[in-house]
Amino acid sequence: MATTATLTQRDEGAGTNGLTSGNAAPTGGAEGLGSGSPARVRGFEPLRFRVTPPSALASELLGRPPERRVLIVNADDFGMDAGVNRAVVEAFDHGIVTSCSLMVPGSAAAGAIAVLRARPDLPFGVHLTLVRDSATLAWTPVAGREAVPSLVDASGHLRLAARADELLAVARPDEVEAELRAQLGAVLDAGLAPTHLDWHCLADGGRADLHDLALGLAGEHGLAVRVWLAPSRRRARDRGLPVIDHPFLDSFSLDVEGKTAACVELLRRLPAGLSEWAVHPGSSDEWNRAVDGGRPVRSTDLAALTSREVRDAVREEGIELIDYSEVRRAWVAAPDAVPPAGVTRSSPGG
């Protein structure tokens, strides 16, 4: 199995509404790391975590020395299409990817679920998906259009990521909760065990109340959550939860030209502590280029993640690659730190 690495960083300045460029609107900035994976052994041995002050690095909360550089490399969008599914597995088997995130409304989600059933060694999280990347994608809510009318457009499909601000303005928390439960439920009903939850194109859900819903679901099901923006990270750290110590890296923020060299440089400069890269390996066909605004983001991600140069940089720098399973165990060890699931209001953003 390959070690993990990541490609882009995105700082907490993703916009006041928490929108991210993601697959829909690539913008500059590169810095973070990311990955998540499920601990498939339900009766895992609880880890012994150090009791440390909130100022300690997250990597120290996971039992590492303060100088250790720890990186999660998570392949997002598993289930988007068959080409993405193949590329994610290749980047895990032959590159530095350590985990992936399954998007249940995706066109190839059934194929991704079949892979995860056959590959219990592939850690994964649930990529909470409330938007679609392109009008060519006929994604609909898992809970059903009638159950969550505030989450769909006039065609009955999930709203476009490029217009996520419209979704955030009208999305009812109770309907978002219903959809998140439906997506997670589909994964659990398939007999799979995710390690964490993360969001597709919406940094920390785009709204504080939606982020709290994800935290509540994670606490209910014994999962971690990818926490991205600075305010959310501070709150999590104040509760004793390990989250990334440095700005998040989204591979859509990297130039497609010279991406392998850029990743090597990012690895050379990786600071001590826990970092995460969210990467997007995929094919270079016309369909993927159409979804990604004409840029060969996914194929260049795959090439970089599996390159000898990147793999050598991880080894030479002594970077420890992990998935979200350890983070999950740390979150489970502090259940009182996670707010309960359930909405407290039904008006959007109220």
C-alpha positions, 0 to 999 in steps of 0.5 A: 500500500502506498504512503500518503501525500497531498496537494493543495492548501487552503487557508481559513480565508475561504470566504465569509460564507465558507465556500471553497473553490473545490471542483467548481471554481479553482482559485489560488492558495495552497497549504493544507493536507487531508485524508480520512479513513474508516477504522473497519475493526469495530472493536478496536483497541482504544489508544492512549492519548497524551493529556496536553494543553490546548496549545499543544500540536494535534500531532502531540495529542496523537502521541507524536513528539512535537517535532514530528511532521504528520500528513493526511492525504485524502482523495476526495470525490470517490464515487463521482465517476468511474474514472475518478474511482479507478484513479483513487485506488491507483493513487492509494496503491501506488502513490501517497494517498492514505484515504478517500472520501465517498460522495454518496450522491455521485454517479459512480457511488455504487461502484465506489461502495463495491470497491470499499467492500472488497478493499477493507484496507482502503480507509474512507470518510463520507464526503457530505455532498449538498451541491453538484459540480456541473449542470451535466451531473444529474445528482439528486438528494439521497433523502428524496427531493420531496423530503428536502425541497430547500436543497434542490433547484427548479429541476429537482437536482442538487444546486450547482456548487458555483451558486452555493451561496444561494443554497446557504441562504435558503437551506433549512437545517432540519432538511440538511440534517435529513440529507446528511443522515440519509447519506451516512445511513446509506454507507452504514447500511452497506456494511461499511465503517467510515472514519470521518465526515467532510464536506464537498465544496463547502468549507465546514459546511458553509454555515456554523449551524450546518457544521454543528450538525456534522459534528453532532452526527460524528459524535453520534456515530463515533467519527471524526470531522475534517475541520478546515477554517480557523474559527472552527479549528480553535473551537475544536482545539479548545474542546481537546479534539485534534484537528489540523495544525496548519492551513488546509491544502486543496489540490484545486489551488495548485497550478496544473503546470509543474504540479509534481515539483510544487508538491515536492516543494510543499513536502520539503517545507511541511511544518511540524504538526498535523497537516492535511491535503485534499486531493482529487485524482482522476482521468484526463478525459473530456468529461472530467475536464468539463466538470473541472472548468477545462483544467486537467486537475485530476489527471495531474493530481494522479501523476503527481501523487504517484510520481517517484519524486513525491514518494521519495520526498516523503521518505527523505523528509521523514514525513509520517503519513496517516489516515483519519483512523487515529484522529477518529479514535481520539475524537471517540475518546473525548465524546463530551467534546462533541455537541449533540446531533439535532437541529435547534431551529428550522429557519436558514442560518437563523 
